[in-house]
Every structure is written in C-alpha cells, then in structure tokens.
Amino acid sequence: MDNFQITPGPIMPFGDAVKRCFSKYADFNGRASRAEYWWFMLFICIISVIFSALGQAASFFNILGGLFQLAVLVPSLAVAWRRMHDIGKGGGWFFISLIPVIGTIWYIVLAATRGEAGANRFGDAPEC
C-alpha cells in the first residue's frame, strides 16, 4: 500500500468549465477533461431544476426552461463528444447512452473514466 498514491491534477473551476463549453459551442474536435464535462452537466441540471421549480408558479418559466434546454443541446453534445475523445474513443460512443438503462450506465462509466495521459489521436491532453 505504500506505493499507492493518488495525486490529483489541477481541477478546472466551475465557472471556467461553463465558459469553455459555451466558447466551444459547436466544437466537436479535441478533448474535454472530466472536470469540464461534469461541471457543465451540473450547470445544466441546476438551471433546469430552477426553471422546473419556477414553472410550478408560472408556465412562462416552462417556456424559458425549454428554450434553455434547446440552447444547451449543441454545447452538451459537443462536450460529450470531446469527453469520449479524451478517453481515446470516437465521439459516436455517446450514442451508447440511447440504449435504455445499460447503455446509460455504460456511458456514465465511460464519461467518468480518467482520460488518456498525454496526446492521443484526438489531440493534446486537456490542461485541467
């Protein structure tokens, strides 16, 4: 056990991850770190829950929530695509999540997998 050490690398802050995903709105090339991917997914979940809760009070917020979901569709697909690139898989592996239950679980495991160290066929390793 003495030889086993976990040395975490730099972690991308929440705000930086959201900014990066929106700045790479439709960029399906390159790689996305775990932090970038998961922070952006958390951002989408938080805003969606807020719109859903406010939608109980006024249906106007349901419309805004739908527009928000439409606005983040492309960036969320792009970051998921780049996340698969980080682990050395083609972006099309995202579609495994469309298989009910098992595919979703498999995709979550893939998205949570540590990226390949150094450059791979999709580009250099993300800095965070």
N, C-alpha and C positions, 0 to 999 in steps of 0.2 A: 504494500500500500504506500510505502514511502516514495515510490517513483511516480505515483499517480497524482498529478496536479492539474487543476482546471485553471487556465489562465485566460480570462475573458478578454477579448479585444475591445477596441473602442466601440461604444454603443451610440447610435445615431439618436439625437433627441427627437421627441415627438414632433415638435414644430418643423424641424428640418426635414423629417420624413414626409410630412404632408406637403411641404413646399416642393420637395424634389419630385413627388409623384405628380403634382399639378404642373410642374415645369417640364416634365417628360410626359405630358398629357397623352400623346399617342405614339410614344417611342417604344417599339416592341424589340429593339435591339439592345444588347448589353446585358448587364446583370443587376439584380436588386438584392440587397442584403436581407437577412431575416428581419432585422430591426425595421428597415424601411417598409417591408411588406406588412408586418404585423401592426406597426404603429398606424399605417394608413387604413388597415382594416378596422382597427379600434376607432379611428376618427369617423369612419363611415357608420359604424354601429352606434356610436354616441349621438351623432347628428340624427340618425334615423329614429332612435328611441325618443329623442326630444320632439321631433316632428310628429311621431306617433302619439305621444302623450298630449301634445298641444292639439292634435287632431280630434281628440275626445271633446275638446271645448268648442272648436270651430272647424268646419270642414275645409276652410281656406288653407289650414296648415297641412291637411292631407294632400292638397294640390301642390303646395310647396314641397312637401316630402317626396312626392312623385317626381317633381322636376329635379330635386336634388339627386334622387336615385338615377335619373336619366343623365344628369350632368357628370356623375362619377362612374358611369358604366365603362366608358373607354379607358379612363386612367386606372380603374381597378383591374380591368383585363390586361392592360399593359404591364402593370406592376406584377401581376400574377405570372404573366409570360416571362418577364425578366427574372422572377424568382425561380422558375423552373430552369432557366439558363444558368443560374448561379450554382445549382446542384449538378449541372452537366447534362440535363435533359432538354429536349426540344420543348418549346413553348406549348405545343399541342398536348402535352401531358396535362394541361389544365382541364381538358375536356373529360378526363377520367372522373372529375367531380360530378359529372352529369349522371353517372351510374348511381342509382339510389343506395343509400347507406354505405355500402362497402366502398364505392368509388369516392364518396365524400370523405370517409375516414382515411382512405389511402392518400387522397390529395392533401389532407391536413398533415399527415405524417411527412409527405414529400416537402410541403411548404415549411415544416418545422426542422427539416434536416439541415445540418450545417453545410454551407456552401463549400465548393472545392477551393482548396488553398491555391493561391497563385492564379495565373491566367489559364483559361480553358478555351475551347473553340468559339465561345461567345464573347470573349474579351477579358480584360483585366479584372481581378477581384475587386469588388466594391470596397471603398475605404472604410466604411462603417458597417 
